Amino acid sequence: MATIQKRKNSYRIVVSAGYDNAGRQIRKSTTYKPPESLTARQLEKELNRIALEFELQCQKNLFMDSNITFSEFCEKWFSDYAEKQLAPKTIYEYKRIYEHRLKPALGYLKINKIQVPHILSFYDNLSESGIRLDDKYKLNQKYIEKVKANRKKLDCVADSTISGLLRGGITTQKVADKISGWFNLPRDKMFIPNAKSDKLSGRSLNHVHKLLNTIFNAGVQWQILDDNPCRRIKAPKAEKKEAKHYDENQVAEMFNLLDNEEICIKLAVYMGIFVGLRLGELSALSWDDIDFQAKTLTINKSRQYIAGRGTIEKETKTSSSNRVVSLSDMLITLLEEYQSWQTKRRYQMGDKWQYSGKIFTSENGGGIFPTTPSKWFSEFLQRRNLEKITFHQLRHTNASLLISQGVDIVTVSKRLGHAKTSTTTDIYAHIIKKTDTAAAEKLNTLFSPTNDKKSKSRA
């Protein structure tokens, strides 16, 4: 039963919630401050109602004391909200930030005691050198022969990366996780950390701030906290970088060289240039997504690799990423050619072919690793001695070409699957500025005095 204790102008309601492992009684409490307008009879009735409701919450284990630690609240937030509502990749990244950043710095503090100075001190610490999580890693000498033996099958990273590691080079934690995950081995066993570390980027600091703000917002919404201290802190600045891409001449040169490449590589690059697909969207494409008659492509799923879970297929990044885009005649022709090639290959493989319905497949017809097209593209650029860009930057190339050709930003945004046009304008601001300058020059030329004289002379 709940007990009600008067405390000056408020009341403390206490409920016994059993005993802990040491035999100590567990007590949970909440405070109620009644409005002055209540009569004595109304107050008694309201106190009994609140006490009963609080007791039921405690019995169902629904009540969280505002006196709990930050770590205790985060564990509850992950289990009750994040794991049910967020994408697997997002949960993985959030847990990584929480385990390595938030928990060591703030986890032991009572969540209702965390104030602005605590968070500012935490951010100052993150800005120091030697704090990066993505330290570089070297391949353990014991596993060099193992990697060599499986090099052709190791499609989770670019072959050039493998070459570097075999020569004693270093790589990021993300790549080390992919390779060790492919071998189903712990990263710490297969790779050795490199000593050099740098400061966290502004973008990484911004990711930490966004997660912390999200967690404190949940605390307010769940009535554990009265306020979110992050609201009074300016978010760390994420430095903006221009989206690297090829220009028209570079794309034309690349297309000429692609004619001498395997058709799967050619199609993957064409899909990147003409549609601007993300890697996960490209690797998840099925033949059912193509309407050859209407010349359209439906994009509604994505493949992702998550450390500890392997490759998964899920819905696209956001609801706006689910989209139907028109395909050019050139791309339709290439898709038809590729489909014939794949059908011949399927007959050649016979019983060994594992039908997946995917456009891009492994040698036996199964789904490909999400980054395999990136590996194809990287090796192609290296072979042909072309300027190095990433496969994702083909998406930037697609956007830059559309904008430079005068396609309106709303259409570009929809084709890319951005939730807001502002996302598109933020990423491609430098390209939009160039086209805006060109537009001004065109009007300047049209109405210049020289042009006016020419018109009169013709008259």
N, C-alpha and C positions, 0 to 999 in steps of 0.2 A: 504494500500500500504506500501511496505517496504521502509525505508529510509536508505541511505548509508552515514556513517560518517567517514571521514578520521582521523586516529590516528597514527601519525608518519609514520612508515613503514607498517601499517596494516589498515584494514577497519572494522568498526563495522556496522553490518546490524541489524536494529531494526524493529520489527513488532508489531503493536497493536493487542492484542488478546481479545478485549472486556473489560468488567468491572467486578470487584469482588462484593461480597455482600454489601460491604461498599461504593460502587460507585467509587472506585479507578480504574484507568486504568491499565490493565494488559499488560506489555510489555515483549516481548521475544527477545533475541538478540543472535547473533553468531558473531564470528570474523574470518576474512579471511586475511591471509598474502600472497600476490601474489609473485611469483618468479620474480627476477630482470630482467629476459630476456624478459618479456612481453612489447610490445609496448603500447603506450597510447590507441590506438584503440582496441587492444586485451584485455587490462585491463578493459576498459569500457564494452566490450562485456561479459567478464567473470564475472564481478561484477553484471551485470544485470541478467545473468543466475543464479548465486548463490542466488541473492536476490529473484528472482521469485520462485526458488525451495524451499527456506527457508519459503517463505510466504505460499506456498501450504502445506508444512509440518505442519505449525502452524494451518492452516485452518482444516486440517484433524486430528489435535491433535496428530501428530506422533513425534513432536519434544520434546526432554527433555533437559532442560537447565542444564549445568554442575554445576550450582549454587544451584541445588535442594538439599534437606537434604537427609541423608542416608535412613531415614524412607520412604520418598517419592519414592526414587528409588526402595527400597525393595518391596513396595506395587505394583509398576509397574512390577517388575521382577516376583513376585508371580502370578499376574493376566495374564501377557502376555506370560510368559514362563513356570514356574514351574507347574501351574495347568493344562497346556495343554500337557506337555511332560513327567512329572514324575509320578511315581506310587503313589496312594493315601496314603500309609503308609509313604513313603518318604516325601511327602508334609506335612503330619501331624507332623512328627519329625522335619522337617525344620522350620515349623511355631512355634513349641514349643520352639526351640532354639532361633528363632528370637524374639518372644514375651517376653521371660523371660531373655534372655542374651543380644542379640545384640541391640534391640530397646532401653532399658533403658540406656545402656552405650554409644551408638554411634548414636542413632536415631536423636538427635537434631542437630548434626554436619552437615555442608555442605559436601557432599560426596567428592568433589574435594579438601577439606581441610584436610581430614583424612590422617595422615602420620604415619610412623612407630612408633614414640613415643606414639601416641594415642593407637595403638593396643597393644604394649608391656605393657602399663599401665593397659589396660583392662585385659590382660592375668594375670598380677600380682594380680589383684583384684579377678579373678576367682580362683586363687590358694590359697586364704585365707580360713580359717575355717568358717563354717556357710553359705556357698554359695550354697550348694547342693539343687537341685530341688526335688530330690526324697527322701525328708524327710520321716520318718516313720509315719504311721497313725494308730490310734486306732478306732475301730468300736464305733460309738455313741451308748450309752446305750439304747436310744429310739428305736433302730432298731434291737436289739438282738433277740427279739421274732420273728420279721419279717424274719430274716435270718434263724433262727431255723426252722420255718414253711416251708421254701423253700429250705432247705439244700440239699435234694435229687435231686432237679431240677437244682440247681446252679452248672452247669457243666463248668463254665468259669475258675474256679481255682481248685486246688487240695483240697480234703476234709480235709487233714491235716492242710491246711492253714485256712480253715473255723473253724476247731476245736480250733486252736490257738487264732483266733480273738474272738470267743465266750468265751474263758477263760480270755480275757482281754489283749491278746498279740498284737503285732504290725506287720505291713506289709508295703510294698513299695507303692509309689504313683501309679505305674503301676497296681498293684493288686487292689488297692482301686478304680481305674478308671474302671477296669473290672467289679467289683462287683456292684458299683453304676450304671454303664451303663446297667447291666443286669436288675436292678430294675427301670431303667429309672429315676434315681434321681441324683441331683448334688453331686459331691464328697464331697464338703464342708458341705453339709447337713447330709450326711450319715456317714462321718468320721471326726475325730478330729486329727489335726496334733500333732505329738510327738515332744517334745522340742529339743531333741538331733540332732545335725547336724555334718557332717564330711566334709572333703575337697573333691573337685572334683577329680576323677581319671584322670590319664594321657590320658586314652582313651576318656573320656568325653571332655577334653580340645581339643583333636585332632579333635573331631566331630565339635566343635565350629569353629576351625581354617579352616577346610575343607569347611564349609558353607560360612564363610567370604571370603575365597579365591575364591569360585565359584561366589559369588555376585560381587566381584571386577573384576573378569575376564569378567563377563557380561558387566560391566561398560566400560571396554576397548573395547570389541567387538562392543558395541552399540555407540562407539565414544563419550561417556560422559566423560571418563577419558583417560589420556595419559599413565597412568601406574597403575599397581596393587601393592600397598604397601606390600601385603602379600608375594610377591615374594622375598622380602628382609628379611623375617623373617623365622627362622627355626621352622618348625612345632613342637608343643609339643609332647614329646615322649609318645606313648601308650605302657604301660607295657605289655609284652607278657606272657601269661600263658599257661602252658601245657594243651592240650586238655584232660580232664579226660575221662577215658573209662574203660570198663571191659577187663580182659584178657581171654584167651581161657578157663581156668578152671571155671572162674566166669560165662561165657556165657553157658558152659555145665551144670552147676548147675542150672542156671536160666531156661534153656530149660526143664530140668527135672521137675521143679516145675510148669512150665506153662501148663503141661499136665493136671493138676487138676484145671485149671482156665477156665473161660468162653471163648468161641472160638474167640469172637471179641477182647478180650485183647491179647490172644495168637497170633492172626494174626497181630495185630498192632505192637507188639514187634518183631515178625519175619520180618515184612516189614522194621522195623528200622534197624535190624541187617543185613539182607541179601541185602537190597537195599540202606540203608542210606538216607531215605527220610527225608526232613524237615517236621515239624508238619503241616504247611499250605498245602504242597503238598500231604501229607497223607490224610488229611481230605477232600481234593478236588477230590480224586480218584473216577472215575466212572467205571462201569463194561465194558464200551466201550473201556477203556484204556488197557484192558487185551486181549492179543491174546493167547488163550490157546494152539492153534496148533503150533504157532511159538515160544511159551514160552517167550514172551516179554511183557514189560510194557512201555506204553507211558506216559511221565510226561510232561504236558503242561499247568497246571493251579495250582492256589494256593488260599486257603481261608485265610482271615485275619480279625481280629477284629480291628476296628478303633473307638476310643472314639467319640461319637456324630454322628456316621454314622452306627454303628452296624457291622454285619458280611458281608463282600463282597467277591466275587470271581473274580480273575483277572488272567492274564498271570503269568507265573513263574517269579522268581526274576530277571533273565537276559535272554537274548536270548540263551545263552549257557546252561541255566537251562532246556530248552526244550530239552528233550533227550529220547531215546529209549534204555532200558536196558534189558539184558537177565535175566530170572528168573530160579532159580534152580528147579529141580524136586520136592524137598521137599516143596518148596513154592507153586508150581503149585498144588500139591496134597492138601495142606492146603486151598488154595483159592477155589478149587472145593468143598471141604467139607464145607467151610464157605458159599458158594453160595447156597448149598442145605439147610443149616440151615436157611439162610435168606429167602429163598423161602417158607419154612414151616411157618416161622414167619409171612410172608406177608399174607398167606392164613388164618392163625389164627386171624389176625387183621381185615380182611375183608375190609369193607368200610372205616375203620378208618386209613388204611394204606395210607400214602401220598407218592406216588412213586417219587423218586428223581433220581433214576439211580445210586446213590452213593454206594460205597462199604461199607463205614462206615456210619451208620445212627443213628438217634435218635430212641426212642421207637416206634414212629409212621411212620418211614420211611423217615423223612425229613433229611436234611443235619445236621451234628453235628457242635458244636462250635469248632473252630480251636484247642483249647487247651484241648479238652475232652480226647484224647488219653494220654496226659500227666498226666491227673488226674487218669485215669485207671492205668497207669504204677506206679505212685507214691504210690497209695493205695496197689498195688500188692507187691511192695518192702517192704512196711511197714508190711503187713500181714505176709510175708515170712521171715522177719528179714534179708533182704539182704542189702549189702552196697548201700547207696543212691547215685544215679546219676540221671540226668535229662533225659527226653526222647530224647532231642537233642543230648545227649552224646552217645546214641545208634548209631547215625550217625558217631561219632568219633570212636566208637568201630568197626563199619563196616570198616572204612578206616584203622585203626590200624591192624585189622586181615588180610586184603588184602595185606597191605605192608609187614607184617611179613611173609606172605606166598609167598613172592617173586613176587607179581603182579606188573608190571611196573607202574610208577607214572602217565604216560599219561592215561592209562586205568582207574586207580583209580580216576583221576581228572575228566574224562568224565562221569563216573558213578555217581559221586557226583554232577555234573553240575556246576563245577567251570569254570569261564571264562578263567582263565590262570592256567597253571600247577604250576606257582610260588605261587599261592594262596594255593595250596595243600601242597607244600613243606614248606611254611611258617608255616602253622597250625600244620603240623605233622613232623616238623624238628627233634624233640626228638626221634620219632619212627624210622625215616629214619636213624638217627645216630646209633641207636641200631642195625638195620639190616646191616648197613655198617660195624660196628664193628664185627658182626657175620660173615660177608662175608670175612673179613680179617683173622679171626681166622680159617675159613675153608681152605683157601689157605695156611695158616701157617702150619696147620695140614697135609695138602696134601704133602707139600714139606719139612717137617721137617726132620732132620737127622735120628731121630728114625724111621720114616716111611720108609726112604730110606734103612736102615739096614734090616727092615722086608722084603722089596721087594727082597733084595739080598739073604736073607736066604731062601726064598721060591724058588728062582731060583736054 
